Amino acid sequence: MALPKPGGAHSLALVTVPSMGYAPVPPPTSLQPLLPQQPVFVLQEVTSRPPPTKTDGSVTLDNGIIRVKLDPTGRLTSLVLVASGREAIAEGAVGNQFVLFDDVPLYWDAWDVMDYHLETRKPVLGQAGTLAVGTEGGLRGSAWFLLQISPNSRLSQEVVLDVGCPYVRFHTEVHWHEAHKFLKVEFPARVRSSQATYEIQFGHLQRPTHYNTSWDWARFEVWAHRWMDLSEHGFGLALLNDCKYGASVQGSILSLSLLRAPKTPDATADMGRHEFTYALMPHKGSFQDAGVIQAAYSLNFPLLALPAPSPAPATSWSAFSLSSPAVVLETVKQAESSPQRRSLVLRLYEAHGSHVDCWLHLSLPVQEAILCDLLERPDPPPEAHLFSLPSAVPVARASASTTLSPWGWGFVCGRFWGLLISVSPA
């Protein structure tokens, strides 16, 4: 994580923080411990021409988990999962390819996206020599480049690989001044599957990667939240993002919709500066087993460095933890009807599409815990679950306690459920 320093600079530290909690950061004098993982190596390729030796402009980033190679314009020519040696980018193709489309709907400028825009695809070509090394390795390696999208719009991007991280990040800044244009980024994958998976709220869905029927063609773009994944048996490629919601997979090309430029009802909609991040994660096995969901949460909720009150805590602490990676604690909020503001609602869901036994452990002074529905009503009647979201069934429950010792509950998880807890005064 990045630690702020006076003057706007920052230093990097490798820390382990438990879920829903905190951990003390080592003092600056001890921020260079022996790394438990392989450090990030950054290599700028050189030609074999006679002296003077010149670089060909390409950059390779390697953290021992994945190896990333960028061409002189910032496009991704190779992405290798190091443990298996498996290449994720399609042969003869490049990833991180920005493409521009004409976007002129028939009626509703800001709402409609018509399928015929796909016929106007124009790759945005960069200029060789704009790629440069940013951070030179260790805890982090990076390279950055500039790209002129059009005479009016430009883009800058830093490609970042951190130590121990299973994905490569593309931190992007765009100055966007277009009319009826649609900007996307594409990643041709060396993966074949007739279905792609997209995250939605509290779950995921699958859509075809082909246009065999009119129904398939009508789904040329799919809503997606934090991730999308294309997997075959034993291997897959996930595209993560922190704020974009339109995605598609046609054949083996993963595409993320970035920016539009409608002119009605607001002629200035989306104009100006934009900053966003997406990431690419090759993985072994299914997206469930590879931890794609957890990786997407990590991208969207990076660690925060905050000043600690004196005396600073000496050990780490976690308010909530779960025994199964298949279950996600998605929300912690104050109950709408909360006596003295001491009741919390925990919203959890099963994210893998399975049934699983899970323990929820708490480190709070809990008085009582009960199951509730989405309206935060305790012990709802059966008819409250007619919307096909099976509730959880408690298989173990702790007795009331006003101490600070950790305790928890076990659940046979269905799809989505809530837990209402009352917290004692400290």
Salt bridges, closest charged atoms under 4 A:
ASP62 OD2 - ARG67 NH1 3.62
ASP71 OD2 - ARG75 NE 3.02
ASP102 OD2 - LYS122 NZ 3.25
ASP102 OD1 - LYS181 NZ 2.48
ASP103 OD2 - ARG260 NE 2.70
ASP109 OD2 - HIS180 NE2 2.89
ASP162 OD1 - ARG140 NE 2.59
ASP162 OD2 - ARG169 NH2 3.06
GLU173 OE2 - HIS175 NE2 3.01
GLU173 OE2 - ARG273 NE 3.31
GLU186 OE1 - ARG121 NH2 2.78
GLU199 OE2 - ARG226 NH2 3.27
ASP216 OD2 - HIS210 ND1 3.40
ASP216 OD1 - ARG219 NH2 3.33
ASP229 OD1 - HIS283 NE2 2.70
GLU232 OE2 - ARG86 NH2 2.81
GLU275 OE2 - HIS171 NE2 2.81
GLU275 OE1 - ARG273 NH2 2.58
GLU336 OE2 - LYS333 NZ 3.02
GLU350 OE1 - ARG415 NH1 3.20
ASP373 OD2 - ARG377 NE 2.76
GLU376 OE2 - LYS333 NZ 2.72
GLU376 OE2 - ARG347 NH2 3.77
